[in-house]
Amino acid sequence: MVRELQSSIVEKSVTVVDLLAKTSGRLTQSEIAATTGFNKSSTHRILSILMGQDLVTYDERDRSYSVGPKLISWARAAWEKMDLSLIEDQDLAELSEETGMNVAVSVLSEHTVTFIKTRIPHPYRLAVKTGGQSELHNTAAGKVFLAHMTTEAVDTFFAQAELEKFTETTLTTPDALRADMADIRERGYAISDREEFYQVVGLAAPILDYDQRILAALSIWIPLRVASFEELLDQSGKLVGMADRISARFGQMT
């Protein structure tokens, strides 16, 4: 009986952590309970356990929860074990300084992207931070991964994904996304024009290994209150240049 109870707590804890990691921004206890289907007391208990382990943090200002520092450190540890440590903090700092944009590095996590490094001089409340996840079909980083997947992997994604409409510009059909993926491969980078958030635009370029397989996505993005979409597009050359420079390091590993 005790073992079953412990197993239930572990499963519920994983469910809550997974929900917070995949959610842009923060969630209240009521929102977590409603999404998971857990009752109020069970949700409160799980959150207390996770907070005690630094897996979840609590913001008293709006009584909301988000992923904690330990989860972020786990993401970094997994990233380093993938030999992606060749992507240096200085790369993000340099790209951010040269473009004036926010910068992020992400990796593929099943049907989402996980952000393993970020540099955000221009914060946006809803945008994901290090350790957070976003969808593939509505982010520049996600669409870069889609564009470099095998045909079989893309078919599987479309068979399983919901392709939720986040804004008026979100691409929500396989045909539209396939056309966009072809443009991405030809152009060398992906574009998200207010497809995840109404006030955010972004670009992403692939970081490739010696065999031209995608390892990670390098992104620049900006809230429209800071810069225009056209100003972002003007920085595409610098983004692709940095992604190519980083990719060359992985080519030297053979």
C-alpha positions in Angstrom: 0.0 0.0 0.0 2.8 2.4 0.9 4.6 1.6 -2.3 1.5 2.2 -4.3 1.0 5.6 -2.6 4.6 6.5 -3.3 4.3 5.5 -6.9 1.1 7.7 -7.2 2.9 10.7 -5.8 5.8 10.2 -8.1 3.6 9.9 -11.2 1.6 13.0 -10.2 4.8 15.0 -9.5 6.1 14.1 -12.9 2.8 15.2 -14.5 2.9 18.6 -12.8 6.6 19.1 -13.7 5.9 18.1 -17.3 2.9 20.5 -17.4 4.9 23.5 -16.1 7.9 22.7 -18.4 5.6 22.7 -21.4 3.7 25.8 -20.4 4.8 29.3 -21.6 4.8 31.5 -18.5 3.5 30.4 -15.1 0.3 28.6 -13.8 -1.7 29.1 -10.6 -2.6 26.1 -8.4 -6.2 26.2 -9.7 -5.0 26.1 -13.3 -2.7 23.2 -12.5 -5.5 21.3 -10.8 -7.9 21.9 -13.7 -5.4 20.8 -16.3 -4.2 17.7 -14.5 -7.5 16.7 -13.0 -6.0 16.4 -9.5 -8.1 17.6 -6.6 -7.1 20.8 -4.7 -5.5 19.1 -1.7 -3.5 16.7 -3.9 -2.3 19.5 -6.1 -1.2 21.5 -3.1 0.7 18.6 -1.6 2.5 17.8 -4.9 3.5 21.4 -5.3 4.8 21.6 -1.8 6.9 18.5 -2.4 8.3 19.9 -5.6 9.0 23.3 -4.1 10.9 21.6 -1.3 13.2 19.9 -3.9 13.6 23.2 -5.9 11.9 21.6 -8.9 9.1 24.2 -8.8 9.2 27.9 -7.8 6.4 30.1 -6.4 5.8 33.7 -7.3 3.9 35.5 -4.5 3.0 38.4 -6.8 0.4 36.5 -8.8 0.4 33.2 -6.8 1.7 31.2 -9.7 4.2 28.4 -10.2 7.0 27.7 -12.7 9.9 25.3 -13.2 12.5 25.6 -10.5 16.3 25.9 -10.6 17.0 22.2 -10.1 15.0 21.3 -13.2 17.0 23.9 -15.1 20.3 22.4 -13.8 19.1 18.9 -15.0 18.4 20.4 -18.4 22.0 21.8 -18.5 23.4 18.5 -17.4 21.6 16.6 -20.1 22.8 19.2 -22.6 26.4 18.9 -21.6 26.2 15.1 -21.9 25.1 15.5 -25.5 28.4 17.3 -26.2 26.6 20.5 -26.9 28.9 22.3 -24.5 30.7 23.4 -27.7 27.9 26.0 -27.8 29.3 28.6 -25.4 27.7 31.3 -23.4 30.0 33.8 -25.2 28.3 32.8 -28.5 24.9 33.9 -27.2 26.4 37.1 -25.6 28.1 38.0 -28.9 25.0 37.4 -31.0 22.8 39.3 -28.6 25.2 42.2 -28.6 25.6 42.3 -32.4 21.9 42.0 -33.1 20.3 43.7 -30.1 17.9 40.7 -29.9 17.2 38.0 -27.3 19.0 34.7 -28.1 18.2 31.1 -27.3 19.5 27.6 -28.0 17.1 24.7 -28.0 17.1 21.0 -28.6 14.4 18.6 -29.8 12.4 16.8 -27.1 9.9 14.4 -28.8 7.3 16.8 -30.3 8.5 20.0 -28.5 11.7 22.0 -28.2 13.5 22.5 -24.9 15.4 25.7 -24.4 18.8 24.9 -22.8 20.4 28.3 -23.0 18.9 31.7 -23.2 20.1 35.3 -23.1 17.2 37.7 -22.7 18.0 41.4 -22.4 14.4 42.2 -23.5 12.1 40.0 -21.4 8.5 39.1 -22.4 6.4 37.7 -19.6 4.9 34.7 -21.4 8.0 33.6 -23.2 9.8 30.4 -22.1 13.1 30.6 -20.3 15.9 28.1 -19.8 14.4 24.7 -19.2 11.1 25.6 -20.7 9.5 24.0 -23.7 7.5 25.2 -26.8 5.6 23.6 -29.7 7.3 22.7 -33.0 4.7 24.2 -35.4 4.5 27.8 -34.1 8.1 28.7 -33.1 11.0 29.4 -35.4 13.2 26.9 -33.5 10.5 24.2 -33.7 10.1 24.7 -37.4 13.8 24.5 -38.0 13.7 21.0 -36.5 10.7 20.1 -38.6 12.5 21.3 -41.7 15.5 19.0 -41.0 13.6 15.9 -40.0 13.3 12.8 -42.2 10.1 12.3 -44.2 9.1 9.5 -41.9 9.6 11.6 -38.8 7.6 14.5 -40.2 4.8 12.1 -41.2 4.7 10.8 -37.7 4.6 14.3 -36.2 1.6 15.3 -38.3 -0.2 12.1 -37.5 0.2 12.7 -33.8 0.3 16.5 -33.3 -2.7 18.7 -32.7 -1.3 21.8 -34.4 -3.2 24.2 -32.1 -3.9 27.7 -33.3 -2.2 30.1 -30.9 -2.6 33.3 -33.0 -4.1 34.3 -36.3 -0.8 33.7 -38.1 -0.1 30.2 -36.6 0.3 27.6 -39.4 -2.1 24.7 -38.5 -2.2 22.4 -41.5 0.4 19.9 -42.7 0.3 21.5 -46.2 1.1 25.0 -45.0 3.9 23.7 -42.7 5.4 21.5 -45.4 5.6 24.6 -47.7 7.1 26.6 -44.9 9.7 23.8 -44.3 10.7 23.9 -47.9 11.3 27.7 -47.6 13.3 27.2 -44.5 15.6 24.7 -46.1 16.1 27.1 -49.1 16.5 30.2 -47.0 18.6 28.7 -44.3 16.5 29.9 -41.3 13.0 29.8 -40.0 10.6 32.6 -39.3 7.9 32.9 -36.6 5.8 36.0 -37.3 3.6 36.4 -34.2 2.8 32.7 -34.5 3.2 31.8 -30.8 2.5 35.2 -29.2 0.9 38.2 -30.8 3.7 40.5 -29.7 6.7 38.4 -30.4 8.7 37.6 -33.6 11.6 35.3 -34.1 14.1 33.6 -36.4 16.0 30.4 -35.9 18.9 28.7 -37.8 20.1 25.1 -37.4 23.3 24.0 -35.7 24.5 20.9 -37.7 27.0 18.2 -37.1 29.6 16.8 -39.5 26.9 14.7 -41.3 24.5 17.7 -41.7 22.2 16.4 -39.0 20.6 19.0 -36.8 21.8 19.1 -33.2 20.2 22.3 -31.9 18.5 25.4 -33.0 19.9 28.9 -32.5 17.2 31.6 -32.2 16.9 35.3 -32.0 13.6 36.9 -31.0 12.2 40.2 -29.8 9.0 41.7 -28.5 7.5 44.1 -31.1 7.5 46.9 -28.5 11.3 46.8 -28.8 11.9 46.2 -32.5 9.9 45.6 -35.7 9.7 42.5 -37.7 11.7 44.1 -40.4 14.5 45.0 -38.0 14.6 41.4 -36.8 14.9 40.2 -40.4 17.8 42.5 -41.0 19.7 40.4 -38.5 19.2 37.1 -40.2 22.7 37.1 -41.8 24.3 37.4 -38.3 22.1 34.6 -37.0 23.0 32.2 -39.8 26.7 33.2 -39.6 26.9 32.4 -35.9 25.0 29.1 -36.4 27.4 28.1 -39.2 30.4 29.1 -37.0 29.1 26.9 -34.2 28.3 24.1 -36.6 31.9 24.1 -37.8 33.1 23.1 -34.3 31.0 19.9 -34.5 32.4 19.2 -38.0 35.9 19.2 -36.4 34.9 16.3 -34.1 35.3 13.7 -36.8 
